Every structure is written in C-alpha cells, then in structure tokens.
Amino acid sequence: MLVLVAPGQGAQTPGFLTPWLELPGAAHRVAAWSEAIGLDLAHYGTKADADEIRDTAVAQPLLVAAGLLSAAALGEVAPGAVAGHSVGEITAAAFAGVLDDTAALRLVRTRGLAMAEAAAVTETGMSALLGGDPEVTVPHLEKLGLTPANVNGAGQIVAAGTLEQLAALEADKPEGVRRVVPLKVAGAFHTHHMAPAVAKLEAAAKELTVADPTVSYVSNKDGRTVATGSEVVSRLVGQVANPVRWDLCMETFEALGATALIEVCPGGTLTGLAKRALPGVRTVALKTPDDLDAARTLIADVSAAR
C-alpha cells in the first residue's frame, strides 16, 4: 500500500519551486492560485530569500502549492492513505478530495495570516531535539515551560515556546538529547500561543464546501483515520493549537499495511523519519522534478503487487 504525505513548515528553502514551474502547465496553475489568494507564489518560490519565506503567512501557502503541484506532476496516483505534517494536513485534505485545490489554498492563506498574527504577540519559536527518550524529554520540556509541539517518532521531538524558554533548553538539554536545532519557523505552532488563530479558522471553515475523503485520511491529532470531510476540517481548525503526533501517524501507516511512502515537494523530512521508524517501507522524496521517475516506478511497483 502506498502512503502519500506532505511536509510541514520549515521544509521550504529559497528557490525550491523554480524547477517545478518549468513543467508544462505549472506556471499557469500557480498564477491562478496566486490570483485566488492574493499572494505571488511564483515570486516567493523562486526569488525570495530565506527570511522572506520564513514568514508564516508566506511559507504555509507556498508549501501547500508546492505539494499540490508536485503531486499533480506524478500523474494518476491512487494512494491507500494520505497524511500531512502540520500545514501539510491541508495538502493531504486536497489529495483525499475533501477540498479542491483552490479551497485548500484559500484556507491555508487564512491559516498562515492568522498564525502569523498570533505569533506576533510574543517572540516564540521551535527547536528540534535529536535523540533522547520521550519519557525523559517531555517532563524536562514541561519543567522549562515548553510544549512538545511535534512528537515525530524516530527519536525526534520538537519543542515550542518563547525564545527565552528555548534558550534555556539549549543550555539545559534533556538527558540523552544529542542536539537542539532551531527550526526555520516564526512562532510556537501547535501550542496555546496559537489559540487566537483558531477562531479565525473556524469562521473560514464555515465557508468551505467539503466532501468525504476518497482514501484513508490519517490525522495528526491522534494518528486515527477520519471518515468524514466535516471531521477532517474540524481537526484542521483545532490542530493549529494542539501537538502534532506524527509518531502515531506512522504507527497507523504500519497498521494499514504500508509498503511505500512518497513525500511531495519539498520532500525529505518525512521520508527521513519513515526510514528510521518504518524499516522495509520504500520511500521517495520529491525534492525536484528529477525525482518524479523514481516515484512513478515506486507507484507502478505497488500497483503490480496488489
């Protein structure tokens, strides 16, 4: 079974959209999305520097657009399950047919603006902890006033909180943690700091036309599959202020019988986690269009094995 996954904020790098826009029809599609949401996605994906695309209001629509564009470039894909990390859940909702592409971009534009506004209230951020035992790490974070905002599995937890709290973590790492790596994000996402964004997303969600998922949609909230479009959207709204449990998502992939995983552009983070947590599952990360052939081969192999 094939799982199609979409990365979250922090995966973006300057110019990463450039080669994708050279594909037939891609520039036209991105231009239409840009007009629909009032943001020049092509500019930010090709010419903007790291600081510009670190802006939450820019990064989130850019990531969803890149995910949708790269998935479309694969051609016909019939995954057994889809999931996304953090903002990637909106990309996954489009993969599952819950939202159409334009609706997904409009929702993520609202999400990015609302979360950027919430992040501006207090200087906050996120840092990845590499190594360590969650049973030791989580209490240590809580002692410092930090939230385990992403429990990613494969020995990785992401802490979120104020810059002062993150500095204290750098100086006082939990036992067993090898490194603390600041992430390229502009806020403490998936924590109480994002609570003001929830109401704005709730209002935006009421305007959406949703459909039930056509494939298994695995939720960040608890790793469970969600059967209705209304429940998917409800979880998308609430999840901005609650931790991401990617570890539980990967457990569900395994339980569903996953044999292959493709991570859409800008791929790499989630395939890296899968290689450590899901041994035996074949993976492809779509970083550039040069990766499309490997992904198509993997899709064909999975289809032939059914």
C-alpha positions in Angstrom: 0.0 0.0 0.0 1.2 3.5 -0.9 1.0 6.4 1.5 1.2 10.0 0.1 2.5 12.5 2.6 3.0 16.3 2.7 5.7 18.1 4.8 5.1 21.0 7.2 6.6 24.4 7.8 10.4 24.6 7.9 10.8 22.3 4.8 11.0 25.3 2.5 14.3 26.6 1.0 14.9 29.6 -1.2 14.2 28.9 -4.9 12.8 25.4 -4.3 9.8 26.0 -6.6 11.9 27.1 -9.6 12.3 23.7 -11.4 8.7 22.7 -10.8 7.5 25.9 -12.6 9.3 24.7 -15.7 6.9 21.7 -16.1 4.1 22.0 -18.7 1.1 24.0 -17.3 2.7 24.5 -13.9 3.3 28.3 -14.2 -0.3 28.8 -15.3 -1.7 26.8 -12.4 0.4 28.7 -9.9 -0.5 32.0 -11.4 -4.2 31.1 -10.9 -3.7 30.1 -7.3 -1.7 33.3 -6.7 -4.6 35.4 -8.0 -7.1 33.4 -5.9 -5.3 34.1 -2.6 -3.6 37.4 -3.3 -0.1 36.2 -2.9 2.6 35.9 -5.6 3.6 32.2 -5.1 5.9 32.1 -8.1 7.9 35.1 -6.7 8.2 33.6 -3.2 9.1 30.2 -4.5 11.8 31.3 -6.9 13.3 34.7 -5.9 12.6 35.3 -2.2 15.3 34.8 0.4 15.2 32.6 3.5 13.9 35.3 5.7 11.0 36.2 3.4 9.8 32.6 3.1 10.2 32.0 6.8 7.2 34.4 7.3 4.3 32.1 8.3 1.9 33.9 6.1 4.1 33.1 3.1 5.5 29.8 4.0 2.3 28.0 4.5 0.6 28.7 1.2 3.9 28.1 -0.6 4.2 24.7 0.9 0.7 23.7 0.0 1.1 24.9 -3.5 4.3 23.0 -3.9 2.8 19.9 -2.6 -0.2 20.1 -4.9 2.0 21.0 -7.9 4.4 18.1 -7.4 1.6 15.6 -6.8 -0.1 16.6 -10.0 3.2 16.1 -11.9 3.1 12.4 -10.8 0.0 11.8 -12.9 -2.6 9.3 -11.8 -1.9 8.2 -8.2 -4.1 6.0 -6.1 -2.7 6.0 -2.6 -4.1 3.8 0.1 -3.7 6.6 2.6 -2.7 10.3 2.8 -1.4 12.4 5.6 0.4 15.7 6.2 2.6 17.1 8.9 1.1 20.3 10.4 0.2 22.6 7.5 0.7 19.6 5.2 -2.6 18.3 6.5 -4.3 20.8 4.3 -2.4 19.5 1.3 -3.4 16.0 2.3 -7.1 17.1 2.5 -6.9 18.1 -1.1 -5.2 14.8 -2.0 -8.2 13.0 -0.3 -10.8 15.1 -2.2 -12.0 16.8 1.0 -11.2 20.2 -0.5 -10.5 21.3 -4.1 -7.1 22.8 -4.7 -8.2 26.4 -4.7 -10.2 26.0 -1.5 -7.2 24.4 0.1 -5.0 27.4 -0.9 -7.6 29.9 0.4 -7.9 28.0 3.7 -4.1 27.9 4.2 -3.8 31.6 3.3 -6.2 32.3 6.2 -4.3 29.9 8.4 -1.0 31.5 7.7 -2.2 35.0 8.3 -4.0 34.1 11.5 -1.0 32.2 12.9 1.4 35.0 11.9 -0.8 37.4 13.8 -0.9 35.1 16.8 2.9 34.6 16.7 3.5 38.4 16.7 2.0 38.8 20.2 5.1 37.1 21.8 8.5 36.2 20.4 8.3 32.5 20.1 9.9 29.7 18.1 10.5 25.9 17.8 13.5 23.7 18.1 14.0 20.0 17.2 15.6 17.7 19.8 17.6 14.9 18.3 17.9 11.8 20.3 16.7 11.1 23.8 13.8 9.1 25.4 10.4 10.8 25.2 9.6 9.7 28.8 12.6 11.8 29.9 12.4 14.6 27.4 8.7 15.5 27.7 8.8 16.1 31.5 12.0 18.1 31.0 10.4 20.4 28.4 7.4 20.9 30.6 9.6 21.9 33.5 11.1 24.6 31.3 7.6 25.8 30.3 7.9 24.4 26.8 5.4 22.3 24.8 6.3 19.1 23.0 4.6 20.5 19.9 5.6 17.8 17.4 6.2 14.2 18.6 7.7 13.0 15.4 8.9 9.5 16.3 12.2 8.0 15.3 13.9 9.8 18.2 12.7 13.3 17.4 10.6 15.8 19.4 10.1 19.4 18.5 9.8 21.8 21.5 7.9 25.1 21.2 7.7 28.2 23.4 9.2 31.6 24.0 12.7 32.4 22.8 13.8 32.7 26.4 12.5 29.2 27.1 14.2 27.8 24.0 17.5 29.4 25.1 17.1 27.7 28.5 16.6 24.4 26.7 19.8 24.9 24.6 21.7 25.5 27.9 20.0 22.6 29.7 19.3 19.7 27.3 17.4 16.7 28.5 19.4 13.6 29.2 20.2 11.7 26.1 19.5 14.5 23.7 22.4 15.0 21.3 21.5 18.3 19.7 18.9 21.1 19.8 18.3 22.5 16.4 16.3 25.8 15.9 13.7 25.5 13.1 13.0 27.9 10.3 9.6 28.9 11.6 8.3 32.2 13.1 6.3 31.0 16.0 5.4 28.4 18.6 3.0 26.5 16.4 0.7 23.7 17.9 0.8 25.3 21.3 -1.5 27.6 23.4 0.3 30.6 21.7 -1.8 29.8 18.6 -5.2 29.8 20.3 -6.2 33.2 18.8 -5.9 31.7 15.3 -8.5 29.0 16.0 -11.5 31.3 15.9 -10.4 32.8 12.5 -10.0 29.4 11.1 -13.4 28.3 12.4 -15.0 31.3 10.6 -13.2 30.4 7.4 -14.2 26.7 7.6 -17.9 27.6 7.7 -17.5 28.9 4.1 -16.0 25.7 2.8 -17.7 23.1 0.6 -16.3 19.8 1.8 -16.6 16.1 0.6 -15.8 12.9 2.5 -12.3 11.5 1.9 -11.9 9.2 -1.0 -8.9 7.4 0.6 -7.9 6.9 4.2 -7.0 10.3 5.7 -4.7 10.0 8.7 -5.0 12.8 11.3 -2.1 14.5 13.1 -4.2 14.8 16.2 -4.0 11.1 17.2 -3.0 9.1 14.2 -6.5 7.9 13.5 -8.2 7.7 10.1 -11.1 10.2 9.6 -14.1 9.2 7.6 -16.0 12.4 7.0 -15.0 15.7 5.4 -16.6 17.7 8.2 -14.4 15.9 10.8 -11.3 16.5 8.7 -11.9 20.2 8.6 -12.8 20.3 12.3 -9.4 18.7 13.1 -7.6 21.1 10.7 -9.0 24.0 12.6 -8.2 22.8 16.1 -4.8 21.3 15.3 -3.1 24.7 15.0 -3.1 24.9 18.8 -2.5 21.2 19.6 0.5 19.0 19.3 1.3 17.1 16.1 1.5 13.3 16.7 3.4 12.1 13.6 4.7 9.2 15.6 1.1 7.9 15.8 0.5 8.6 12.1 3.4 6.3 11.3 2.1 3.6 13.6 -1.2 3.8 11.6 0.7 3.6 8.3 2.2 0.4 9.5 -1.1 -1.0 10.8 -2.7 -0.2 7.4 0.0 -2.3 5.7 2.1 0.5 4.1 4.8 -0.8 1.8 5.7 2.5 0.2 5.7 6.2 1.0 6.1 9.2 -1.3 6.6 12.7 0.2 5.6 15.6 -2.0 7.7 18.7 -2.6 9.7 19.9 -0.7 10.3 16.3 0.4 13.0 14.9 2.7 11.9 15.4 6.3 9.1 12.8 6.5 10.9 10.3 4.4 13.8 10.6 6.8 11.6 9.8 9.7 10.0 6.9 7.9 13.3 5.3 7.1 14.1 5.1 10.8 10.6 4.3 12.1 9.2 2.1 9.2 12.1 -0.2 8.1 11.2 -2.1 5.0 8.9 0.7 3.7 10.2 2.0 0.4 10.4 5.8 0.2 10.8 8.6 -2.4 11.1 12.3 -1.5 10.1 14.7 -4.3 12.7 17.4 -4.0 12.9 18.3 -7.7 11.3 17.0 -10.9 14.3 14.7 -11.3 12.7 12.6 -8.5 9.5 12.0 -10.5 10.7 8.9 -12.4 11.7 7.2 -9.1 8.3 8.0 -7.6 6.4 6.7 -10.7 8.4 3.5 -10.6 7.5 3.0 -7.0 3.8 3.7 -7.7 3.9 1.1 -10.5 5.6 -1.5 -8.3 2.9 -1.0 -5.6 0.2 -1.4 -8.2 1.7 -4.5 -9.6 2.0 -6.1 -6.2 -1.8 -5.7 -5.4 
